[in-house]
Amino acid sequence: MREVVVLRSSQKDVLIEEINKELNENTKKVHFSIRPTINILASILTAAPNVKMITCPPSLYERTPKKIKSALEKIGISFEALLLTPGRPRSHPNWKINRVYDLEEKGFSAKEISDELKIPLTTVYYYLKKGTE
């Protein structure tokens, strides 16, 4: 049986189903990527009564109400921020991103770069702005 379970669902109803399917009395640590609510935590505690730690991404941890953090602490469950995946992976290879900067230096407009590299115009603007920061 698994002691650590990473829940992947991003919708509340699907997450509750996943909790009921994946967690059991052997589960000690749970990580999920949706803002914790009382219903979600109650489902986790019901399905995994021996859980000792619950984690979520830092952005969600910061938005979790103090009441929830305090309640978990009172019943002896550690609630922490944990970054498992650092953002969405890039959809363009590094050589293509570098080429955006090269073409800009050569005087190409954002539209011309977009057409040349077959990258959406908004993405070109994003990389050009990011490059000046």
C-alpha positions in Angstrom: 0.0 0.0 0.0 1.2 3.5 -0.8 2.1 5.8 2.1 2.4 8.9 -0.1 -0.4 9.8 -2.6 -0.3 12.6 -5.1 -3.8 13.6 -6.2 -3.8 15.0 -9.8 -7.4 16.1 -10.2 -8.1 19.8 -10.6 -11.9 19.7 -10.2 -13.5 19.3 -6.8 -15.9 16.5 -7.7 -13.3 14.5 -9.6 -10.9 15.0 -6.7 -13.4 13.7 -4.2 -13.8 10.5 -6.3 -10.0 10.2 -6.6 -9.6 10.6 -2.8 -12.1 7.8 -2.2 -10.4 5.5 -4.8 -6.7 6.2 -3.9 -6.5 6.8 -0.2 -6.7 4.3 2.6 -5.7 3.7 6.2 -2.0 3.3 5.1 -1.8 6.7 3.5 0.5 9.0 5.6 1.0 11.9 3.2 -1.3 13.5 0.6 -0.5 16.2 -2.0 -3.1 17.9 -4.1 -3.3 20.9 -6.5 -6.7 22.4 -5.7 -7.6 25.0 -3.0 -8.3 23.0 0.2 -11.9 23.3 1.4 -13.5 21.7 4.5 -15.3 19.2 2.2 -12.0 18.1 0.6 -10.2 17.8 3.9 -13.1 15.9 5.5 -13.0 13.5 2.5 -9.2 13.0 3.0 -9.5 12.4 6.7 -12.4 10.0 6.2 -10.5 8.0 3.5 -7.1 8.2 5.2 -7.6 8.4 9.0 -3.9 8.0 9.7 -2.7 10.8 7.4 0.1 12.9 9.1 0.9 15.5 6.4 -1.1 17.3 3.7 0.7 19.5 1.1 -0.3 21.7 -1.7 1.4 24.2 -4.1 2.7 27.4 -2.4 0.2 29.6 -4.3 -2.7 27.6 -2.9 -1.1 27.3 0.6 -1.0 31.1 0.8 -4.7 31.4 0.0 -5.8 28.8 2.4 -7.8 30.3 5.3 -6.1 30.4 8.7 -9.1 28.5 10.2 -8.3 25.5 8.1 -4.6 25.6 8.9 -5.3 26.0 12.6 -7.9 23.1 12.6 -5.4 20.8 10.9 -2.7 21.7 13.4 -5.1 21.1 16.3 -5.7 17.5 15.2 -2.0 16.9 14.6 -1.8 17.1 10.9 1.0 19.0 9.3 -0.1 21.3 6.4 2.7 22.6 4.2 3.5 24.2 0.9 5.3 21.9 -1.6 6.2 22.7 -5.1 6.2 19.5 -7.1 6.2 20.9 -10.6 7.7 24.4 -11.2 5.1 25.8 -13.5 4.0 24.7 -16.9 6.7 23.4 -19.2 7.8 25.5 -22.1 6.1 24.6 -25.4 9.0 26.0 -27.5 12.5 24.7 -27.5 15.3 27.0 -26.2 16.8 27.4 -29.7 13.5 28.9 -31.0 13.3 31.3 -28.0 16.8 32.4 -28.6 16.0 33.0 -32.2 13.2 35.4 -31.2 15.9 37.6 -29.5 18.3 37.2 -32.5 15.6 38.3 -35.0 14.6 41.2 -32.8 18.2 42.4 -32.7 18.2 42.3 -36.5 15.2 44.6 -36.6 12.4 42.2 -37.3 9.0 43.2 -36.0 7.1 41.0 -33.5 4.7 40.0 -36.4 7.6 39.1 -38.7 9.2 37.0 -35.9 5.9 35.3 -35.3 5.5 34.5 -39.0 9.1 33.4 -39.4 9.2 31.0 -36.4 5.5 29.9 -36.5 5.0 31.1 -32.9 1.8 32.9 -31.8 2.2 36.7 -31.8 1.3 36.9 -28.1 4.0 34.4 -27.3 6.6 36.5 -29.2 5.5 39.6 -27.2 5.8 37.5 -24.0 9.4 36.5 -24.8 10.4 40.0 -25.9 9.0 41.5 -22.7 10.6 38.8 -20.6 13.9 39.5 -22.3 13.9 43.1 -21.2 13.2 42.4 -17.5 
